[in-house]
Amino acid sequence: MPRYREILSYTDMAQREALALQRGMNFQVRSGAAGYSIILMSLRKNAPYQDQWHDEDSDHPLAGLLEYKGHDLPNYAGSTDNPKHIGQPMTLPSGRLTDNGKFYQAAIAAKGAKQDPEIVQVYEKIASGIWCDRGRHLLIDAEIKPVPTGPNTTRNVFRFYLRPANTPDATTPEDERELATSRQIPTAVKVAVWKRDQGRCVQCGSTDNLHFDHDVPFSKGGSSITPDNVKLLCARHNLEKSDKIQ
Ligand SMILES: [Zn+2]
């Protein structure tokens, strides 16, 4: 059962990860061979950071990648600086790496083939308190960019580049097609479907284990995705439906 279309409340997400996920960037929440990091993202217009998916069907070097923006330092006690005007530092005053610094060093080490790419679990916020599991990604690159803050001033910000990974439970060709489909359900469609179906399975009204269900499988030409061919289904009804298609 693919997990990556799953819709979660904030509480579900925190329980699944056994963490109070209060920050967007969470480096190596688990260590060791099965270790991974977590990032929280949002493509909503009012999101604090403008993360973006680069279109898969282009020749652009970033095609298919998630571009995740580095985060500003939280305002520490006594600071009067606007975090949007000062740079995003690699280290804290104590010399320890910031979250940006930890992800950056891992990305650069992976790019230089000095270590395997960090595995990153991505969750996307689609409405207040409502999240969507976007699956595992590999952190493959990062950069530090000067961006203008005024006529003669710039500040340095981080950019992180992640490639969707095949998750251990999503390795069949069928799953890969489904994964491609789920990635291509645009956020605006997800938000519209969530509102229309009022956060419930359209068949039984359940609010647990909900998924976005795409009526026409992508492999059969369901390429134009609108709210009309996407609906909310619970895990049970989603599973019943996929059994019928096979
Ligand atoms: Zn149901």
Residues whose N, C-alpha, C, O or C-beta is under 5 A from the ligand:
A	BS01	ZN	C201 Q203 C204 G205 S206 C234 H237
